[in-house]
């Protein structure tokens, strides 16, 4: 799936450069693809797949899954690349079902 596609890109498709960004423009200057470009492309893919959600939904889901799998808010902050913990809090919602499972071992 996705991991194989990213591996193939890193091995054979990614331009050779010292830039550490995962995704780079394919033409010079080789610099990081902007978050706006990534967001627009994800939006196009979601639309083609008839997924009725915004690209930001993926980040919210990622943050929530990290939380539900035991990551601390500080770990999530780092993984999301946020400078402020307040930004991270905005991505997380209280999941009552998960809270009950943890508190009452349901």
Secondary structure by P-SEA (a helix, b strand, c coil): caaaaaaaaaccccccccccccccccccccccccaaaaaaaaaaaaaaaccccccaaaaaaaaaaaaaacccaaaaaaaaccccaaaaaaaccccaaaaaaaaccc
